[in-house]
Amino acid sequence: MRLVVPPPAGARPATHPRGTLYELADGAGRLLLSPLFPFPIEPDAWIARALVEDAPPGTRPENLVSLPLRAVDGWDATLVEARVGAELRLVVLYRFLDYGAAAIARFDGAAGAQRDATLNALQHGRPEFPRDGTACLAELFEGVTGEAPAADAGDALAGTHRWLSGGDSVFELPEGPAAGHVRVHARTPLRPLHAIVAEIFQQTPGARLIAPRGLTTAEGEYAAVFGVATATQERAVGFVVGDEHMSVIDGVARLPERFALVRRAVVEAARATCLGLGADRRRWYFYAPPPGWTGIRRAHATEWLPPDVGASRATLTVLDARPARPTRAELAHRRTFDGLPAYLADVPPSPPVPVVAGGGARGEIVVRAAAPLARADATVRDGRWLYELRLACRADDVERFRPAIELAAASVRPLPPG
């Protein structure tokens, strides 16, 4: 996540360990753009430290001016300008929801036109949130169609030679490693399945793609398998997705008579993979995110931002599913972290609007408004789990954004048993 600012005319990018650096035209100075970071608890103190960074001890800013700044996209920021020693310095601290980002400009001597050009550029500051395809299960499993066939009875890995390689389990075929193997990567970073399919497919010229199919593990976790085949080799790959990582089962067969065996072994291994994350934990689930919105994965939730979030400040938060029968620890967590915000504590909800989701799950949406803010809460139930979604926006934007929470709630797919 980073701050994006159009560079002033004539500025040249340069490397810097703490962000994006631009050398300004005519040697007038430098502009440093930081990555996004948690918004500081004491923003004024943060700005004061940033303003005198690298200055000799005891240096005090002179002719200090502090002003609020509203970026073109609607984001709020604070602009501070002061002379620090022989330099004129500008510090802009942006607030992007609960994240901050800073632009720090240092001008040598009289800044003149470069100062004005830099100020104009800083008014266009905006956040760039990653869109890496890992914000929800729908993104991770994009391209998966249908279900993998049920595995035949028996152990496809029987007779293989099992050993460890860097913590991974490797199963060699009886004919030896040149004939093929299955490798189980227990923990790898989350990546969208379609990206891995494309990567492996491109590595195998002339290959035929065996389309990705979904499955559910014995624990009830989501998984998928696909294959890439040529006349002389077949590669079968399975993925089991956890909360913050996934397991990958990668099988290769180089004897045509072993193609089916390795394919079956990968499916069996995927179904049998045990992540051990707990049956009654909070879990993410399938739903359709609002088209065109950007998802940010949080702790036990995904927050979706509309294209005009800078101006509207609207967010749709899809919480991970929680068990319908909460534990004592779950109740304590909800009392501490999940209560209504203070401005809505005494506001009665609107009449509930029914929601019908997949698999017979049902629920309702209620709205609470205390101008200028409002929140719509959707709760979907399937008897085992609760699926909760929250739309926060301005009171006069509720109707504009209501379809986002209605469609997302109706698209909820209940979790499989496990």
KOLVEXNU-714965 format. One record per residue (C-alpha): residue number from 1; residue in one letter; x, y, z. Coordinates in Angstrom, 2 decimals. Layout:
BEGIN
(NUM; 'A'; (X; Y; Z)),
...
END
This chain:
BEGIN
(1; 'M'; (0.00; 0.00; 0.00)),
(2; 'R'; (1.48; 3.30; -1.02)),
(3; 'L'; (0.85; 6.98; -1.56)),
(4; 'V'; (0.53; 8.05; -5.20)),
(5; 'V'; (1.24; 11.66; -6.21)),
(6; 'P'; (1.79; 12.83; -9.79)),
(7; 'P'; (5.41; 14.05; -9.86)),
(8; 'P'; (5.96; 17.76; -10.52)),
(9; 'A'; (7.14; 18.58; -14.03)),
(10; 'G'; (10.79; 17.74; -14.56)),
(11; 'A'; (11.09; 15.61; -11.39)),
(12; 'R'; (13.22; 12.46; -11.66)),
(13; 'P'; (12.56; 9.28; -9.65)),
(14; 'A'; (15.37; 7.99; -7.45)),
(15; 'T'; (15.74; 5.04; -5.11)),
(16; 'H'; (15.08; 5.49; -1.41)),
(17; 'P'; (14.75; 2.88; 1.37)),
(18; 'R'; (11.67; 4.52; 2.88)),
(19; 'G'; (9.42; 5.18; -0.09)),
(20; 'T'; (9.31; 6.85; -3.50)),
(21; 'L'; (11.79; 9.71; -3.96)),
(22; 'Y'; (11.74; 12.40; -6.65)),
(23; 'E'; (14.62; 14.77; -7.35)),
(24; 'L'; (12.95; 18.05; -8.30)),
(25; 'A'; (13.80; 19.94; -11.48)),
(26; 'D'; (16.77; 22.31; -11.56)),
(27; 'G'; (18.18; 20.81; -8.34)),
(28; 'A'; (15.51; 22.64; -6.33)),
(29; 'G'; (15.08; 19.86; -3.78)),
(30; 'R'; (13.54; 16.45; -3.11)),
(31; 'L'; (10.07; 14.99; -2.59)),
(32; 'L'; (9.68; 11.76; -0.59)),
(33; 'L'; (6.42; 9.79; -0.65)),
(34; 'S'; (5.97; 7.23; 2.11)),
(35; 'P'; (4.17; 3.89; 2.03)),
(36; 'L'; (0.87; 3.74; 3.89)),
(37; 'F'; (1.13; 3.18; 7.65)),
(38; 'P'; (-1.29; 3.08; 10.61)),
(39; 'F'; (-2.56; 6.60; 11.14)),
(40; 'P'; (-0.63; 8.06; 14.10)),
(41; 'I'; (-2.41; 8.42; 17.43)),
(42; 'E'; (-0.82; 11.87; 17.86)),
(43; 'P'; (-0.68; 13.31; 14.33)),
(44; 'D'; (0.60; 16.75; 15.38)),
(45; 'A'; (3.55; 15.20; 17.23)),
(46; 'W'; (4.23; 12.94; 14.24)),
(47; 'I'; (4.33; 15.92; 11.87)),
(48; 'A'; (6.60; 17.87; 14.24)),
(49; 'R'; (9.13; 15.02; 14.24)),
(50; 'A'; (8.95; 14.58; 10.46)),
(51; 'L'; (9.49; 18.28; 9.88)),
(52; 'V'; (12.92; 18.36; 11.56)),
(53; 'E'; (14.10; 14.90; 10.53)),
(54; 'D'; (17.86; 14.86; 9.78)),
(55; 'A'; (18.25; 18.45; 11.03)),
(56; 'P'; (20.99; 19.19; 13.61)),
(57; 'P'; (19.89; 18.59; 17.21)),
(58; 'G'; (18.07; 21.56; 18.68)),
(59; 'T'; (16.96; 22.95; 15.30)),
(60; 'R'; (13.60; 24.69; 15.56)),
(61; 'P'; (11.24; 25.33; 12.65)),
(62; 'E'; (10.75; 28.97; 11.74)),
(63; 'N'; (7.82; 30.73; 10.04)),
(64; 'L'; (5.69; 27.64; 10.59)),
(65; 'V'; (2.30; 27.48; 8.86)),
(66; 'S'; (-0.21; 24.65; 9.37)),
(67; 'L'; (-3.30; 24.28; 7.18)),
(68; 'P'; (-5.96; 21.66; 6.48)),
(69; 'L'; (-5.81; 20.24; 2.96)),
(70; 'R'; (-8.54; 18.53; 0.96)),
(71; 'A'; (-7.17; 16.40; -1.86)),
(72; 'V'; (-8.85; 16.34; -5.26)),
(73; 'D'; (-10.33; 12.89; -4.57)),
(74; 'G'; (-11.78; 14.10; -1.28)),
(75; 'W'; (-9.18; 12.76; 1.16)),
(76; 'D'; (-8.29; 14.92; 4.17)),
(77; 'A'; (-4.73; 15.92; 5.01)),
(78; 'T'; (-2.73; 18.38; 7.10)),
(79; 'L'; (-0.13; 20.60; 5.43)),
(80; 'V'; (2.73; 22.09; 7.45)),
(81; 'E'; (5.31; 24.43; 5.93)),
(82; 'A'; (8.33; 25.87; 7.73)),
(83; 'R'; (11.93; 26.88; 7.26)),
(84; 'V'; (14.28; 24.38; 8.89)),
(85; 'G'; (17.82; 25.68; 8.81)),
(86; 'A'; (18.66; 26.61; 5.22)),
(87; 'E'; (15.79; 24.53; 3.80)),
(88; 'L'; (12.13; 25.22; 3.19)),
(89; 'R'; (10.21; 22.09; 4.13)),
(90; 'L'; (6.68; 20.86; 3.47)),
(91; 'V'; (5.08; 17.94; 5.29)),
(92; 'V'; (1.67; 16.66; 4.23)),
(93; 'L'; (0.10; 13.95; 6.40)),
(94; 'Y'; (-2.79; 12.32; 4.56)),
(95; 'R'; (-5.53; 10.31; 6.21)),
(96; 'F'; (-6.86; 7.40; 4.15)),
(97; 'L'; (-9.51; 5.84; 6.43)),
(98; 'D'; (-7.41; 4.39; 9.28)),
(99; 'Y'; (-4.15; 4.62; 7.32)),
(100; 'G'; (-1.78; 7.53; 7.02)),
(101; 'A'; (0.78; 8.48; 4.40)),
(102; 'A'; (3.23; 11.36; 4.24)),
(103; 'A'; (4.74; 13.52; 1.54)),
(104; 'I'; (7.86; 15.38; 2.66)),
(105; 'A'; (9.37; 18.03; 0.40)),
(106; 'R'; (12.71; 19.74; 1.11)),
(107; 'F'; (13.70; 22.75; -0.99)),
(108; 'D'; (17.17; 24.22; -1.17)),
(109; 'G'; (17.12; 27.99; -0.74)),
(110; 'A'; (14.32; 29.90; -2.44)),
(111; 'A'; (11.80; 27.37; -3.75)),
(112; 'G'; (9.75; 29.59; -6.04)),
(113; 'A'; (8.03; 27.80; -8.90)),
(114; 'Q'; (9.07; 24.32; -7.71)),
(115; 'R'; (7.30; 24.87; -4.41)),
(116; 'D'; (4.10; 25.86; -6.21)),
(117; 'A'; (4.35; 22.90; -8.60)),
(118; 'T'; (4.90; 20.52; -5.67)),
(119; 'L'; (1.94; 21.94; -3.74)),
(120; 'N'; (-0.26; 21.44; -6.78)),
(121; 'A'; (0.91; 17.84; -7.14)),
(122; 'L'; (0.27; 17.10; -3.47)),
(123; 'Q'; (-3.37; 18.07; -3.87)),
(124; 'H'; (-3.72; 15.00; -6.08)),
(125; 'G'; (-2.41; 12.57; -3.46)),
(126; 'R'; (-4.35; 9.32; -3.21)),
(127; 'P'; (-3.84; 5.84; -1.76)),
(128; 'E'; (-3.04; 2.80; -3.84)),
(129; 'F'; (-4.40; -0.28; -2.12)),
(130; 'P'; (-3.19; -3.64; -3.42)),
(131; 'R'; (-5.53; -5.58; -5.67)),
(132; 'D'; (-3.75; -8.91; -5.43)),
(133; 'G'; (-6.78; -11.17; -5.61)),
(134; 'T'; (-6.65; -12.30; -1.96)),
(135; 'A'; (-9.38; -10.13; -0.40)),
(136; 'C'; (-12.07; -12.83; -0.47)),
(137; 'L'; (-12.68; -16.42; -1.51)),
(138; 'A'; (-14.41; -15.33; -4.72)),
(139; 'E'; (-11.15; -13.69; -5.81)),
(140; 'L'; (-8.95; -16.57; -4.68)),
(141; 'F'; (-11.08; -19.17; -6.48)),
(142; 'E'; (-11.82; -17.15; -9.62)),
(143; 'G'; (-11.94; -19.49; -12.60)),
(144; 'V'; (-12.92; -22.59; -10.59)),
(145; 'T'; (-15.97; -24.26; -12.13)),
(146; 'G'; (-17.79; -27.32; -10.88)),
(147; 'E'; (-16.71; -29.93; -8.37)),
(148; 'A'; (-13.79; -32.35; -8.53)),
(149; 'P'; (-14.93; -35.97; -8.97)),
(150; 'A'; (-15.05; -38.12; -5.88)),
(151; 'A'; (-11.81; -40.04; -5.39)),
(152; 'D'; (-11.84; -43.79; -5.94)),
(153; 'A'; (-11.59; -45.98; -2.90)),
(154; 'G'; (-8.03; -46.82; -1.89)),
(155; 'D'; (-4.80; -45.01; -1.23)),
(156; 'A'; (-3.24; -43.61; -4.39)),
(157; 'L'; (-0.03; -42.90; -2.49)),
(158; 'A'; (0.41; -46.51; -1.35)),
(159; 'G'; (3.76; -47.88; -2.40)),
(160; 'T'; (5.39; -44.47; -2.79)),
(161; 'H'; (8.56; -43.51; -0.96)),
(162; 'R'; (7.96; -40.60; 1.43)),
(163; 'W'; (10.72; -38.23; 2.55)),
(164; 'L'; (11.09; -34.60; 3.63)),
(165; 'S'; (12.52; -31.71; 1.60)),
(166; 'G'; (12.75; -28.42; 3.45)),
(167; 'G'; (9.75; -29.35; 5.58)),
(168; 'D'; (7.66; -30.46; 2.59)),
(169; 'S'; (6.48; -34.06; 2.29)),
(170; 'V'; (7.62; -35.66; -0.98)),
(171; 'F'; (6.11; -38.92; -2.26)),
(172; 'E'; (8.21; -40.59; -4.98)),
(173; 'L'; (6.55; -43.00; -7.36)),
(174; 'P'; (7.74; -46.63; -7.06)),
(175; 'E'; (9.59; -46.30; -10.40)),
(176; 'G'; (11.76; -43.54; -8.90)),
(177; 'P'; (11.80; -39.72; -8.87)),
(178; 'A'; (12.33; -39.47; -12.62)),
(179; 'A'; (8.95; -41.15; -13.12)),
(180; 'G'; (7.14; -38.62; -10.96)),
(181; 'H'; (6.32; -37.47; -7.46)),
(182; 'V'; (3.81; -35.60; -5.30)),
(183; 'R'; (5.10; -32.74; -3.15)),
(184; 'V'; (3.03; -31.19; -0.34)),
(185; 'H'; (3.88; -27.60; 0.56)),
(186; 'A'; (2.23; -27.25; 3.97)),
(187; 'R'; (2.30; -23.43; 4.22)),
(188; 'T'; (2.60; -20.99; 1.34)),
(189; 'P'; (1.34; -17.40; 0.99)),
(190; 'L'; (-2.16; -16.91; -0.36)),
(191; 'R'; (-2.34; -16.35; -4.11)),
(192; 'P'; (-5.33; -16.37; -6.46)),
(193; 'L'; (-5.70; -19.71; -8.16)),
(194; 'H'; (-5.98; -18.24; -11.65)),
(195; 'A'; (-2.58; -16.56; -11.29)),
(196; 'I'; (-0.92; -19.86; -10.37)),
(197; 'V'; (-2.73; -21.69; -13.18)),
(198; 'A'; (-1.50; -19.10; -15.70)),
(199; 'E'; (2.06; -19.28; -14.34)),
(200; 'I'; (2.28; -23.06; -14.55)),
(201; 'F'; (0.50; -23.22; -17.91)),
(202; 'Q'; (2.95; -20.73; -19.43)),
(203; 'Q'; (5.87; -22.86; -18.20)),
(204; 'T'; (4.64; -25.82; -20.26)),
(205; 'P'; (4.60; -25.05; -24.01)),
(206; 'G'; (2.00; -26.99; -25.95)),
(207; 'A'; (0.22; -28.12; -22.81)),
(208; 'R'; (-3.47; -28.81; -22.37)),
(209; 'L'; (-5.23; -27.31; -19.35)),
(210; 'I'; (-7.36; -29.55; -17.16)),
(211; 'A'; (-9.87; -27.02; -15.84)),
(212; 'P'; (-9.84; -26.12; -12.12)),
(213; 'R'; (-12.48; -27.87; -10.01)),
(214; 'G'; (-13.48; -27.19; -6.44)),
(215; 'L'; (-13.70; -29.56; -3.51)),
(216; 'T'; (-14.10; -29.55; 0.26)),
(217; 'T'; (-11.61; -31.18; 2.61)),
(218; 'A'; (-12.52; -33.60; 5.36)),
(219; 'E'; (-12.17; -30.66; 7.77)),
(220; 'G'; (-14.60; -28.56; 5.74)),
(221; 'E'; (-11.99; -26.23; 4.23)),
(222; 'Y'; (-12.22; -24.98; 0.66)),
(223; 'A'; (-9.87; -26.45; -1.94)),
(224; 'A'; (-9.42; -26.81; -5.70)),
(225; 'V'; (-7.44; -28.91; -8.16)),
(226; 'F'; (-6.34; -28.44; -11.77)),
(227; 'G'; (-3.92; -30.02; -14.21)),
(228; 'V'; (-1.58; -29.25; -17.10)),
(229; 'A'; (-0.89; -32.11; -19.52)),
(230; 'T'; (1.28; -32.89; -22.53)),
(231; 'A'; (1.79; -36.16; -24.36)),
(232; 'T'; (4.69; -37.10; -22.08)),
(233; 'Q'; (3.94; -35.40; -18.77)),
(234; 'E'; (1.02; -34.42; -16.59)),
(235; 'R'; (1.12; -32.03; -13.65)),
(236; 'A'; (-1.76; -32.05; -11.15)),
(237; 'V'; (-1.94; -29.30; -8.53)),
(238; 'G'; (-4.23; -28.95; -5.52)),
(239; 'F'; (-4.78; -26.02; -3.18)),
(240; 'V'; (-6.28; -25.97; 0.31)),
(241; 'V'; (-7.03; -22.45; 1.51)),
(242; 'G'; (-6.76; -21.49; 5.17)),
(243; 'D'; (-7.29; -18.13; 6.84)),
(244; 'E'; (-3.89; -16.58; 6.11)),
(245; 'H'; (-2.04; -19.23; 4.12)),
(246; 'M'; (-2.67; -22.20; 1.88)),
(247; 'S'; (-1.30; -25.67; 1.37)),
(248; 'V'; (-0.28; -26.72; -2.14)),
(249; 'I'; (-0.13; -30.31; -3.38)),
(250; 'D'; (1.97; -30.49; -6.55)),
(251; 'G'; (2.10; -33.77; -8.46)),
(252; 'V'; (4.11; -34.63; -11.58)),
(253; 'A'; (3.88; -37.84; -13.63)),
(254; 'R'; (6.25; -38.54; -16.53)),
(255; 'L'; (4.94; -42.02; -17.39)),
(256; 'P'; (1.59; -41.94; -19.23)),
(257; 'E'; (0.42; -44.98; -17.31)),
(258; 'R'; (0.88; -43.00; -14.08)),
(259; 'F'; (-1.05; -39.87; -15.14)),
(260; 'A'; (-4.36; -41.01; -13.62)),
(261; 'L'; (-2.67; -42.26; -10.45)),
(262; 'V'; (-0.94; -38.95; -9.71)),
(263; 'R'; (-4.09; -37.01; -10.56)),
(264; 'R'; (-6.05; -39.14; -8.09)),
(265; 'A'; (-3.29; -38.86; -5.48)),
(266; 'V'; (-3.43; -35.05; -5.59)),
(267; 'V'; (-7.21; -35.06; -5.13)),
(268; 'E'; (-6.96; -37.54; -2.25)),
(269; 'A'; (-4.18; -35.54; -0.58)),
(270; 'A'; (-6.16; -32.31; -0.93)),
(271; 'R'; (-9.25; -33.87; 0.66)),
(272; 'A'; (-7.15; -35.32; 3.47)),
(273; 'T'; (-5.12; -32.16; 4.19)),
(274; 'C'; (-5.63; -31.09; 7.80)),
(275; 'L'; (-4.91; -27.41; 8.47)),
(276; 'G'; (-5.90; -27.76; 12.13)),
(277; 'L'; (-7.32; -24.25; 12.37)),
(278; 'G'; (-10.35; -25.20; 14.46)),
(279; 'A'; (-13.96; -25.94; 13.60)),
(280; 'D'; (-15.53; -23.11; 15.63)),
(281; 'R'; (-13.18; -20.30; 14.62)),
(282; 'R'; (-14.27; -17.29; 12.60)),
(283; 'R'; (-14.11; -18.27; 8.92)),
(284; 'W'; (-14.35; -16.53; 5.60)),
(285; 'Y'; (-16.92; -17.74; 3.12)),
(286; 'F'; (-18.07; -17.27; -0.46)),
(287; 'Y'; (-20.04; -14.17; -1.46)),
(288; 'A'; (-20.02; -11.81; -4.42)),
(289; 'P'; (-18.16; -8.56; -3.68)),
(290; 'P'; (-19.53; -5.30; -5.13)),
(291; 'P'; (-18.28; -4.87; -8.70)),
(292; 'G'; (-15.56; -2.25; -9.02)),
(293; 'W'; (-14.92; -1.98; -5.28)),
(294; 'T'; (-11.47; -2.62; -3.76)),
(295; 'G'; (-11.11; -5.12; -0.91)),
(296; 'I'; (-8.70; -4.78; 2.00)),
(297; 'R'; (-8.27; -7.88; 4.11)),
(298; 'R'; (-8.49; -7.10; 7.84)),
(299; 'A'; (-8.39; -9.29; 10.95)),
(300; 'H'; (-11.47; -11.53; 10.59)),
(301; 'A'; (-13.07; -9.30; 7.94)),
(302; 'T'; (-12.70; -7.77; 4.49)),
(303; 'E'; (-13.40; -4.08; 4.01)),
(304; 'W'; (-14.64; -3.04; 0.56)),
(305; 'L'; (-14.12; 0.49; -0.74)),
(306; 'P'; (-16.17; 2.05; -3.56)),
(307; 'P'; (-14.38; 3.94; -6.34)),
(308; 'D'; (-15.33; 7.29; -4.75)),
(309; 'V'; (-14.36; 6.33; -1.20)),
(310; 'G'; (-12.26; 9.47; -0.80)),
(311; 'A'; (-15.31; 11.66; -1.21)),
(312; 'S'; (-18.04; 9.37; 0.12)),
(313; 'R'; (-16.14; 7.63; 2.98)),
(314; 'A'; (-18.45; 4.65; 2.41)),
(315; 'T'; (-17.23; 1.16; 3.34)),
(316; 'L'; (-18.77; -2.30; 3.23)),
(317; 'T'; (-17.30; -4.63; 5.85)),
(318; 'V'; (-17.90; -8.35; 5.41)),
(319; 'L'; (-17.09; -10.05; 8.69)),
(320; 'D'; (-15.90; -13.62; 8.78)),
(321; 'A'; (-18.65; -16.05; 9.73)),
(322; 'R'; (-18.95; -16.87; 13.40)),
(323; 'P'; (-20.61; -19.87; 15.06)),
(324; 'A'; (-24.30; -19.36; 15.79)),
(325; 'R'; (-23.69; -20.69; 19.33)),
(326; 'P'; (-20.91; -18.46; 20.63)),
(327; 'T'; (-18.32; -19.50; 23.17)),
(328; 'R'; (-17.61; -17.45; 26.28)),
(329; 'A'; (-14.47; -16.10; 24.60)),
(330; 'E'; (-16.50; -15.09; 21.51)),
(331; 'L'; (-19.01; -13.21; 23.67)),
(332; 'A'; (-16.19; -11.35; 25.45)),
(333; 'H'; (-14.65; -10.44; 22.10)),
(334; 'R'; (-17.94; -9.10; 20.77)),
(335; 'R'; (-18.56; -7.00; 23.89)),
(336; 'T'; (-15.13; -5.43; 23.55)),
(337; 'F'; (-14.73; -4.99; 19.79)),
(338; 'D'; (-18.05; -5.47; 17.95)),
(339; 'G'; (-20.53; -3.17; 19.68)),
(340; 'L'; (-22.36; -0.37; 17.95)),
(341; 'P'; (-20.41; 2.89; 17.68)),
(342; 'A'; (-21.32; 5.47; 20.30)),
(343; 'Y'; (-23.23; 7.68; 17.87)),
(344; 'L'; (-25.64; 4.79; 17.13)),
(345; 'A'; (-25.90; 3.27; 20.61)),
(346; 'D'; (-29.35; 4.76; 21.32)),
(347; 'V'; (-30.66; 4.84; 17.74)),
(348; 'P'; (-33.47; 2.35; 17.03)),
(349; 'P'; (-33.12; 0.24; 13.88)),
(350; 'S'; (-35.38; 0.54; 10.87)),
(351; 'P'; (-37.92; -2.23; 10.16)),
(352; 'P'; (-35.98; -5.28; 8.94)),
(353; 'V'; (-35.82; -6.06; 5.22)),
(354; 'P'; (-35.71; -9.82; 4.57)),
(355; 'V'; (-32.71; -11.42; 2.84)),
(356; 'V'; (-32.74; -14.84; 1.16)),
(357; 'A'; (-29.25; -16.23; 0.51)),
(358; 'G'; (-27.93; -19.49; -0.91)),
(359; 'G'; (-28.49; -22.91; 0.63)),
(360; 'G'; (-31.68; -21.86; 2.38)),
(361; 'A'; (-29.94; -19.29; 4.59)),
(362; 'R'; (-32.09; -16.32; 5.54)),
(363; 'G'; (-31.66; -13.04; 7.34)),
(364; 'E'; (-32.46; -9.37; 7.38)),
(365; 'I'; (-31.03; -5.90; 6.89)),
(366; 'V'; (-31.65; -3.00; 9.28)),
(367; 'V'; (-30.49; 0.60; 9.07)),
(368; 'R'; (-29.59; 3.02; 11.85)),
(369; 'A'; (-29.08; 6.68; 11.02)),
(370; 'A'; (-27.87; 9.57; 13.16)),
(371; 'A'; (-27.17; 12.37; 10.70)),
(372; 'P'; (-24.73; 12.89; 9.18)),
(373; 'L'; (-23.78; 9.17; 9.50)),
(374; 'A'; (-25.60; 5.88; 9.06)),
(375; 'R'; (-24.96; 2.15; 9.16)),
(376; 'A'; (-26.80; -0.75; 7.56)),
(377; 'D'; (-26.34; -4.17; 9.17)),
(378; 'A'; (-27.11; -7.44; 7.39)),
(379; 'T'; (-27.26; -10.74; 9.28)),
(380; 'V'; (-27.69; -14.06; 7.48)),
(381; 'R'; (-28.22; -17.34; 9.36)),
(382; 'D'; (-28.06; -20.97; 8.33)),
(383; 'G'; (-28.56; -22.60; 11.76)),
(384; 'R'; (-24.82; -23.22; 12.26)),
(385; 'W'; (-23.20; -19.92; 11.37)),
(386; 'L'; (-23.90; -16.19; 11.39)),
(387; 'Y'; (-22.80; -14.14; 8.37)),
(388; 'E'; (-22.64; -10.40; 9.09)),
(389; 'L'; (-22.09; -7.45; 6.76)),
(390; 'R'; (-21.93; -3.73; 7.63)),
(391; 'L'; (-22.33; -0.75; 5.35)),
(392; 'A'; (-21.10; 2.55; 6.83)),
(393; 'C'; (-21.80; 5.76; 4.94)),
(394; 'R'; (-23.30; 9.20; 5.20)),
(395; 'A'; (-27.02; 9.24; 6.01)),
(396; 'D'; (-27.88; 10.82; 2.67)),
(397; 'D'; (-25.93; 8.09; 0.81)),
(398; 'V'; (-27.77; 5.08; 2.27)),
(399; 'E'; (-30.05; 4.57; -0.72)),
(400; 'R'; (-27.17; 4.98; -3.17)),
(401; 'F'; (-25.09; 2.28; -1.49)),
(402; 'R'; (-27.90; 0.01; -0.24)),
(403; 'P'; (-27.68; -2.29; -3.32)),
(404; 'A'; (-24.07; -3.13; -2.41)),
(405; 'I'; (-25.01; -4.70; 0.93)),
(406; 'E'; (-28.26; -6.21; -0.38)),
(407; 'L'; (-26.56; -8.03; -3.26)),
(408; 'A'; (-23.58; -9.14; -1.14)),
(409; 'A'; (-25.86; -10.51; 1.59)),
(410; 'A'; (-28.06; -12.35; -0.92)),
(411; 'S'; (-24.96; -13.95; -2.47)),
(412; 'V'; (-23.74; -15.52; 0.79)),
(413; 'R'; (-22.96; -19.22; 0.33)),
(414; 'P'; (-23.19; -21.11; 3.65)),
(415; 'L'; (-20.08; -22.87; 4.90)),
(416; 'P'; (-19.82; -26.61; 4.25)),
(417; 'P'; (-20.01; -29.03; 7.19)),
(418; 'G'; (-16.71; -30.30; 8.48)),
END
